[in-house]
Amino acid sequence: MSKPTKTFSVKQGVVTLSASFFTIMHDQKQVEVTYKPDNYSDWGICKTCNAIEVSDFTQADAELFAITADSKLRLQGYVA
């Protein structure tokens, strides 16, 4: 993964965007968007997308990504 270039503090953790990078599987530069919740032992979820798609990524986008990712990390009915 590339080094983080943007970091957003969200309600329950941190969302970071990596520096853009090329891969042999894509024609366009890619960026990894990663969500790491607080007190989750450094686990998280990342999504790779075209750099152009996140060129104007904002705090609101980070909040939405975190909410969506958090729902996938936490089991329904289980309190950590």
SVG drawing of the C-alpha trace seen along z (x, -y; Angstrom):
<svg xmlns="http://www.w3.org/2000/svg" viewBox="-29 -18 33 29">
<polyline fill="none" stroke="black" stroke-width="0.4" points="0.0,0.0 1.2,-3.5 1.8,-6.0 -1.3,-7.9 -1.8,-11.4 -5.1,-12.4 -6.5,-11.5 -10.0,-12.2 -11.1,-11.7 -14.6,-10.3 -16.9,-9.4 -15.5,-6.0 -12.1,-6.0 -9.9,-7.2 -10.3,-7.2 -7.2,-7.5 -6.5,-7.9 -3.2,-6.6 -1.0,-8.3 -2.1,-7.3 -0.3,-4.4 -0.3,-2.3 -1.0,1.4 -0.7,3.9 -4.4,4.7 -5.7,1.2 -5.1,-1.5 -5.7,-4.4 -4.0,-5.3 -5.5,-3.8 -6.0,-5.0 -6.8,-2.9 -9.4,-4.3 -9.0,-2.7 -11.2,-2.8 -9.7,-1.8 -12.1,-2.0 -10.9,-2.9 -10.2,0.0 -10.4,2.6 -6.9,4.0 -5.6,2.2 -8.1,4.0 -9.9,2.2 -11.4,2.3 -9.9,0.8 -11.3,0.2 -9.2,-0.4 -10.7,-2.8 -9.7,-5.0 -7.8,-8.0 -10.1,-10.3 -13.1,-9.0 -11.7,-10.3 -10.0,-13.4 -12.5,-15.6 -13.0,-13.3 -14.4,-15.3 -15.1,-14.8 -18.7,-13.9 -17.4,-11.2 -15.2,-9.9 -18.1,-9.7 -20.2,-7.8 -17.4,-5.4 -16.8,-4.8 -20.5,-4.1 -20.7,-1.6 -17.4,0.1 -18.2,0.2 -21.5,2.0 -19.4,4.7 -16.9,5.0 -19.3,5.4 -21.5,8.4 -25.2,7.7 -26.3,8.2 -22.7,8.4 -21.3,5.7 -17.5,5.5"/>
</svg>
